[in-house]
Amino acid sequence: MDHVADGKFQEIKVNGWDWSISDPAILDPWFDTWKQVAKKNMVKSSRVRAVFKVENKGSVYFVKYNHPVSLTSKIRSSFVPKSKSEFNSSMLLHEHGIPSIEICGWAKKGSESMLIARELENSVNARTYWFTEACTRVELKEKFLDSFSVFFRSFMSSGFYHPDFHLGNIMVRKDDMSFFLVDPYGVEKKGRLPGSQFFKMVRIIGAFRGEINDREAGEILLKARLAKDFKAANEVWYRILEAEAADVEKVWDKRKLQIITGKGNYCRVFKSCLGQGISIRNSMDGQAMIDNRILMDEKFDESYENERMPEAQAESQWLKSFKLQFHRLAHNMPLAWIKINDTESILVFARKASSNSIKAETVGEFLMRCRAAGIRMDLSRKLAESDGRIYIADYKDIFN
């Protein structure tokens, strides 16, 4: 292991890899057998990228390994490694006081590269935390949105542009509700952002649209100093809703195929022991919304009900429900689709329409949301209310 000191980071060579790292001891002993460690502690992987976890002297680190496949990507990575670009972006953020995870170093070997970051203790992915916990309790929801607004204001006023600015790239520390950027790749210091880039980043709050009302959206924008008053905030908010709706429509054909085949994260498709096709819906955080074992349980009727219908009708209603979910519009949502035979199906519903999230909105506001999603028909007689939440009870002829 050859060491060359360079300010805070040291330049070292280990097993053919050129590292720039804050403390070379971080690599001991796992890096000598990093491929085996990666296989054992893999967090996620794709054809060109993998993330795995390592432990060192009581600390936990995450390693992002980039291995381009195409010849063009390999050549580009040989000259400008992706890990180095992400490392430089992270240093720039820290220099300007933007909360982000601690990057401990990066490495290169040919066209391959690595980036290592220290785990942010007691933290969770912001998107996951929002859907599983934060939006379910009033006090927690308010604290989450208030703290997010502070982070949002800090980032938007910094003059940085992030091409992939969304909740999935942000962590939240649960003990003090502080937010941190975890994927700085592509971040640039722009000064004053062009309008299109500014709006693209402001759209991050569109992720909350199913759980916040117009007032709460306006408060986020005002606290982040992105609007001068509620009227201006509402105009920005509805531009965001319309942009989100346009994106839903743009990818709908692809999503529809994923829903039918079960190849996405939206539902699970399998065969029962009787050979019946079953689709189980997933929640926003990827968990099954109903246990398939309950479908045959004697207590099924206590909480659920079946609606028998022709297969074509069941498929149509199943798909329309997902489209409404993508638009984040509350509705009487089927939790499972069971294909009894080639012509007949069953949709399974909860006996009481419910939502984990807390949201107070008027009928008028809900109808405005529907119009922003592109639904122009009169829905006033198709709405119902449960536990203070307005929802669409009948949507058989929507999107026709």
C-alpha positions as CSV (number, residue, x, y, z in Angstrom):
1,M,0.0,0.0,0.0
2,D,1.7,3.2,-1.2
3,H,0.8,6.5,0.5
4,V,1.0,10.0,-0.9
5,A,-0.4,12.7,1.4
6,D,-2.5,15.4,-0.3
7,G,-4.2,17.8,2.2
8,K,-7.2,16.1,3.8
9,F,-7.2,13.2,1.4
10,Q,-4.4,10.8,0.8
11,E,-3.4,9.3,-2.6
12,I,-2.7,5.6,-2.2
13,K,-2.4,2.6,-4.4
14,V,-4.0,-0.7,-3.3
15,N,-4.2,-3.9,-5.4
16,G,-4.0,-1.9,-8.6
17,W,-6.6,0.7,-7.5
18,D,-5.7,4.3,-7.2
19,W,-7.4,5.7,-4.1
20,S,-8.0,9.3,-2.8
21,I,-9.2,8.7,0.7
22,S,-9.5,10.6,4.0
23,D,-8.1,7.7,6.1
24,P,-6.5,4.6,4.5
25,A,-7.4,2.5,7.5
26,I,-11.0,2.6,6.3
27,L,-10.0,0.0,3.7
28,D,-8.6,-2.5,6.2
29,P,-9.2,-5.4,6.0
30,W,-12.2,-5.7,3.6
31,F,-10.7,-4.2,0.5
32,D,-8.3,-7.1,0.0
33,T,-11.4,-9.3,-0.7
34,W,-13.8,-6.6,-1.7
35,K,-15.6,-8.7,-4.4
36,Q,-16.5,-11.4,-1.8
37,V,-17.6,-8.7,0.6
38,A,-19.7,-7.1,-2.1
39,K,-21.5,-10.3,-2.9
40,K,-22.2,-10.9,0.8
41,N,-23.3,-7.4,1.7
42,M,-25.0,-6.2,-1.5
43,V,-27.6,-3.5,-1.1
44,K,-28.6,-3.1,-4.7
45,S,-27.1,-3.8,-8.1
46,S,-27.6,-3.3,-11.9
47,R,-25.6,-4.1,-15.0
48,V,-23.4,-1.1,-14.5
49,R,-23.5,-0.2,-10.8
50,A,-23.6,-1.9,-7.4
51,V,-23.9,-0.6,-3.8
52,F,-22.7,-2.7,-0.9
53,K,-22.0,-2.2,2.8
54,V,-18.8,-2.7,4.8
55,E,-18.0,-2.4,8.4
56,N,-14.7,-1.0,9.9
57,K,-13.9,-0.5,13.5
58,G,-17.5,0.0,14.6
59,S,-18.4,2.3,11.7
60,V,-20.5,1.4,8.7
61,Y,-19.7,2.5,5.1
62,F,-21.5,2.2,1.8
63,V,-19.4,1.6,-1.3
64,K,-20.8,2.5,-4.8
65,Y,-19.0,0.5,-7.5
66,N,-19.3,1.7,-11.1
67,H,-18.4,-0.7,-13.9
68,P,-19.4,0.6,-17.3
69,V,-20.3,-2.0,-20.0
70,S,-20.4,-0.2,-23.4
71,L,-17.1,0.7,-25.1
72,T,-18.1,4.4,-25.2
73,S,-18.9,4.4,-21.5
74,K,-15.6,2.6,-20.7
75,I,-13.6,5.1,-22.6
76,R,-15.4,8.0,-21.0
77,S,-15.0,6.5,-17.5
78,S,-11.3,6.0,-18.1
79,F,-10.8,9.8,-18.5
80,V,-13.6,11.1,-16.3
81,P,-14.6,8.4,-13.7
82,K,-18.2,8.8,-12.5
83,S,-17.0,8.3,-8.9
84,K,-14.6,11.2,-9.2
85,S,-17.4,13.4,-10.5
86,E,-19.6,12.5,-7.6
87,F,-16.8,13.0,-5.2
88,N,-16.1,16.5,-6.6
89,S,-19.8,17.4,-6.4
90,S,-19.9,16.3,-2.8
91,M,-16.9,18.4,-1.9
92,L,-18.5,21.4,-3.5
93,L,-21.7,20.9,-1.5
94,H,-19.8,20.7,1.8
95,E,-17.8,23.8,0.9
96,H,-21.0,25.7,0.5
97,G,-22.7,24.3,3.7
98,I,-25.3,22.1,2.0
99,P,-26.1,19.1,4.2
100,S,-25.0,15.9,2.4
101,I,-23.5,12.6,3.4
102,E,-19.8,12.3,4.2
103,I,-17.8,11.0,1.2
104,C,-14.6,9.4,2.5
105,G,-12.9,8.8,-0.8
106,W,-13.0,7.5,-4.3
107,A,-10.9,5.1,-6.4
108,K,-10.2,4.2,-10.0
109,K,-8.8,1.1,-11.8
110,G,-9.0,1.4,-15.6
111,S,-12.6,2.1,-16.5
112,E,-13.9,0.9,-13.1
113,S,-14.4,3.3,-10.1
114,M,-15.6,3.3,-6.5
115,L,-16.9,5.8,-4.0
116,I,-17.1,5.2,-0.3
117,A,-19.4,7.1,2.1
118,R,-19.9,6.9,5.9
119,E,-23.3,5.8,7.0
120,L,-25.6,8.5,8.4
121,E,-26.6,7.1,11.7
122,N,-30.2,6.9,12.7
123,S,-31.4,7.9,9.3
124,V,-33.7,6.6,6.7
125,N,-34.6,7.3,3.1
126,A,-36.8,10.4,3.1
127,R,-39.3,9.0,0.5
128,T,-39.7,5.7,2.5
129,Y,-40.0,7.6,5.8
130,W,-42.7,9.9,4.4
131,F,-44.9,7.2,3.1
132,T,-44.5,4.7,6.0
133,E,-44.4,7.1,9.0
134,A,-44.3,10.9,8.5
135,C,-47.6,11.3,6.7
136,T,-49.5,9.1,9.1
137,R,-49.3,11.3,12.3
138,V,-50.2,15.0,12.5
139,E,-47.3,16.0,14.7
140,L,-44.7,14.0,12.8
141,K,-46.1,15.2,9.4
142,E,-45.8,18.9,10.5
143,K,-42.2,18.4,11.8
144,F,-41.2,16.5,8.6
145,L,-42.6,19.2,6.3
146,D,-41.2,22.1,8.4
147,S,-37.7,20.6,8.4
148,F,-37.9,19.7,4.8
149,S,-38.8,23.3,4.0
150,V,-35.6,24.5,5.7
151,F,-33.5,22.1,3.7
152,F,-35.4,22.9,0.5
153,R,-34.8,26.7,1.1
154,S,-31.1,26.1,1.7
155,F,-30.6,24.1,-1.5
156,M,-32.8,26.3,-3.7
157,S,-31.1,29.5,-2.6
158,S,-27.6,28.1,-3.0
159,G,-27.5,28.3,-6.8
160,F,-26.8,24.6,-7.2
161,Y,-28.5,22.5,-9.8
162,H,-29.2,18.8,-9.2
163,P,-30.4,17.0,-12.3
164,D,-32.0,14.2,-10.2
165,F,-33.4,16.1,-7.2
166,H,-36.1,13.8,-5.7
167,L,-37.0,12.4,-2.2
168,G,-35.3,9.1,-3.0
169,N,-31.9,10.8,-3.1
170,I,-32.4,12.4,0.3
171,M,-32.0,10.9,3.8
172,V,-33.6,12.2,7.0
173,R,-32.1,11.8,10.4
174,K,-34.9,10.7,12.7
175,D,-33.7,12.1,16.0
176,D,-33.6,15.7,14.8
177,M,-35.4,15.5,11.5
178,S,-32.4,16.9,9.6
179,F,-32.2,16.3,5.8
180,F,-29.1,15.3,3.8
181,L,-28.5,14.8,0.1
182,V,-27.1,11.3,-0.5
183,D,-26.5,11.3,-4.3
184,P,-24.6,14.4,-5.4
185,Y,-23.7,13.1,-8.9
186,G,-24.2,15.8,-11.5
187,V,-24.6,18.7,-9.1
188,E,-23.4,22.0,-10.5
189,K,-22.9,25.4,-9.1
190,K,-25.0,27.7,-11.4
191,G,-25.5,30.9,-9.6
192,R,-28.9,31.9,-11.0
193,L,-30.8,28.9,-12.4
194,P,-32.6,29.0,-15.7
195,G,-36.4,28.8,-15.3
196,S,-36.6,25.2,-16.6
197,Q,-34.0,23.9,-14.2
198,F,-35.5,25.9,-11.3
199,F,-38.9,24.4,-11.9
200,K,-37.6,20.9,-12.4
201,M,-36.1,21.1,-8.9
202,V,-39.1,22.7,-7.3
203,R,-41.1,19.7,-8.6
204,I,-39.6,17.7,-5.8
205,I,-42.6,18.6,-3.6
206,G,-44.9,16.9,-6.1
207,A,-44.0,13.7,-4.3
208,F,-46.2,14.9,-1.4
209,R,-49.2,15.6,-3.5
210,G,-51.3,12.6,-2.3
211,E,-50.8,13.5,1.4
212,I,-50.8,17.3,1.5
213,N,-53.5,19.8,0.7
214,D,-53.1,23.1,-1.2
215,R,-52.5,25.0,2.0
216,E,-49.7,22.7,3.1
217,A,-48.1,22.9,-0.3
218,G,-48.3,26.7,-0.2
219,E,-46.6,26.7,3.2
220,I,-43.7,24.7,1.9
221,L,-43.2,27.1,-0.9
222,L,-43.5,30.2,1.3
223,K,-41.1,28.8,4.0
224,A,-38.6,28.0,1.2
225,R,-39.1,31.5,-0.1
226,L,-40.1,30.3,-3.5
227,A,-43.3,32.3,-3.6
228,K,-44.2,35.8,-2.3
229,D,-47.7,34.9,-1.1
230,F,-50.3,32.1,-1.1
231,K,-51.8,33.1,-4.4
232,A,-48.4,32.9,-6.1
233,A,-47.6,29.6,-4.3
234,N,-50.9,28.1,-5.5
235,E,-50.0,28.9,-9.1
236,V,-46.7,27.2,-8.7
237,W,-48.3,24.2,-7.0
238,Y,-50.8,23.7,-9.7
239,R,-48.1,23.9,-12.4
240,I,-46.3,21.2,-10.5
241,L,-49.5,19.0,-10.3
242,E,-50.1,19.4,-14.1
243,A,-46.4,18.6,-14.8
244,E,-46.7,15.4,-12.6
245,A,-49.9,14.5,-14.4
246,A,-48.3,14.9,-17.8
247,D,-45.5,12.6,-16.7
248,V,-48.0,9.9,-15.6
249,E,-49.6,10.0,-19.0
250,K,-46.2,9.9,-20.8
251,V,-45.2,6.6,-19.2
252,W,-48.7,5.1,-18.8
253,D,-48.3,2.4,-21.6
254,K,-45.1,1.2,-20.0
255,R,-46.6,1.2,-16.5
256,K,-49.7,-0.6,-17.7
257,L,-47.6,-3.5,-19.0
258,Q,-45.6,-3.7,-15.8
259,I,-48.9,-3.9,-13.8
260,I,-50.3,-6.7,-15.9
261,T,-47.1,-8.7,-15.9
262,G,-46.0,-7.9,-12.3
263,K,-42.5,-6.9,-13.6
264,G,-42.5,-3.5,-11.8
265,N,-42.8,-2.7,-8.1
266,Y,-46.5,-1.9,-8.3
267,C,-48.0,-5.4,-7.7
268,R,-47.1,-9.1,-7.4
269,V,-48.5,-11.5,-10.0
270,F,-48.5,-15.2,-9.4
271,K,-50.5,-18.4,-9.6
272,S,-52.5,-19.9,-6.7
273,C,-52.3,-23.6,-5.8
274,L,-55.5,-23.9,-7.8
275,G,-53.9,-22.3,-10.9
276,Q,-55.8,-19.0,-10.6
277,G,-54.0,-15.9,-11.6
278,I,-53.6,-13.5,-8.6
279,S,-52.4,-9.9,-8.5
280,I,-51.6,-8.3,-5.1
281,R,-51.3,-4.6,-5.0
282,N,-48.2,-3.0,-3.4
283,S,-48.3,0.2,-1.3
284,M,-46.2,3.3,-2.1
285,D,-43.3,1.9,-0.1
286,G,-43.4,-1.5,-2.0
287,Q,-45.2,-3.6,0.6
288,A,-48.1,-5.9,-0.2
289,M,-51.4,-4.2,0.8
290,I,-53.1,-7.5,1.6
291,D,-51.6,-10.9,2.6
292,N,-52.6,-13.4,0.0
293,R,-53.1,-16.0,2.8
294,I,-56.1,-14.0,4.1
295,L,-57.9,-14.6,0.8
296,M,-58.6,-18.1,1.9
297,D,-59.0,-17.3,5.6
298,E,-62.4,-17.7,7.4
299,K,-62.0,-14.1,8.8
300,F,-61.7,-12.7,5.3
301,D,-65.3,-11.3,5.4
302,E,-64.6,-9.3,8.5
303,S,-62.4,-6.8,6.7
304,Y,-62.7,-7.4,3.0
305,E,-65.3,-7.9,0.3
306,N,-65.3,-9.5,-3.1
307,E,-66.8,-8.0,-6.3
308,R,-67.3,-10.6,-9.0
309,M,-67.3,-9.3,-12.6
310,P,-66.3,-10.3,-16.2
311,E,-62.5,-10.4,-16.6
312,A,-62.4,-7.5,-19.1
313,Q,-64.2,-5.3,-16.6
314,A,-61.9,-6.4,-13.8
315,E,-58.8,-5.6,-15.8
316,S,-60.2,-2.2,-16.8
317,Q,-61.0,-1.3,-13.3
318,W,-57.7,-2.6,-11.9
319,L,-55.7,-0.5,-14.4
320,K,-57.8,2.6,-13.9
321,S,-57.3,2.3,-10.1
322,F,-53.5,2.2,-10.7
323,K,-53.7,5.3,-12.9
324,L,-55.6,7.1,-10.2
325,Q,-53.0,6.0,-7.7
326,F,-50.2,7.3,-9.9
327,H,-52.1,10.6,-10.1
328,R,-52.2,10.3,-6.2
329,L,-56.0,10.7,-6.2
330,A,-57.8,8.8,-3.4
331,H,-60.3,6.3,-4.5
332,N,-62.0,3.0,-3.6
333,M,-58.9,0.9,-4.3
334,P,-58.9,-2.8,-5.1
335,L,-56.2,-4.6,-3.2
336,A,-56.2,-7.8,-5.2
337,W,-57.4,-9.2,-8.6
338,I,-58.2,-12.9,-8.8
339,K,-58.8,-14.5,-12.2
340,I,-61.2,-17.3,-11.5
341,N,-61.2,-18.6,-15.1
342,D,-60.8,-17.3,-18.6
343,T,-63.9,-15.1,-18.5
344,E,-64.6,-14.3,-14.8
345,S,-62.6,-12.4,-12.1
346,I,-62.9,-11.1,-8.6
347,L,-61.7,-7.7,-7.3
348,V,-61.0,-7.6,-3.5
349,F,-61.7,-4.4,-1.6
350,A,-61.4,-3.3,2.0
351,R,-64.8,-3.1,3.6
352,K,-64.0,0.4,4.7
353,A,-62.1,2.7,2.4
354,S,-59.2,4.0,4.4
355,S,-55.8,5.7,4.0
356,N,-52.8,5.7,6.3
357,S,-52.1,9.3,5.5
358,I,-53.6,12.4,7.2
359,K,-55.0,14.9,4.8
360,A,-57.8,17.5,5.2
361,E,-59.2,18.9,2.0
362,T,-62.6,20.1,0.7
363,V,-64.7,18.6,-2.1
364,G,-63.8,21.7,-4.2
365,E,-60.1,21.2,-3.7
366,F,-60.3,17.5,-4.5
367,L,-62.2,18.3,-7.7
368,M,-59.5,20.8,-8.6
369,R,-56.9,18.1,-8.1
370,C,-58.8,15.8,-10.4
371,R,-58.9,18.5,-13.1
372,A,-55.2,19.1,-12.7
373,A,-54.8,15.3,-13.4
374,G,-56.7,15.7,-16.7
375,I,-60.1,14.4,-15.5
376,R,-62.7,16.7,-17.0
377,M,-65.9,14.8,-16.3
378,D,-68.3,15.8,-13.5
379,L,-67.3,13.7,-10.5
380,S,-69.5,15.4,-7.9
381,R,-71.9,12.3,-7.7
382,K,-69.0,9.8,-7.7
383,L,-67.4,11.0,-4.5
384,A,-67.7,9.7,-1.0
385,E,-66.1,10.4,2.4
386,S,-64.4,8.2,4.9
387,D,-62.6,9.3,8.1
388,G,-62.6,12.9,6.8
389,R,-60.9,11.9,3.5
390,I,-62.7,12.6,0.2
391,Y,-62.3,9.8,-2.4
392,I,-63.7,8.6,-5.7
393,A,-66.1,5.8,-5.1
394,D,-67.1,5.1,-8.7
395,Y,-64.5,5.4,-11.4
396,K,-65.6,2.8,-13.9
397,D,-66.2,5.3,-16.7
398,I,-63.2,7.6,-15.9
399,F,-60.4,7.7,-18.5
400,N,-62.6,6.2,-21.2
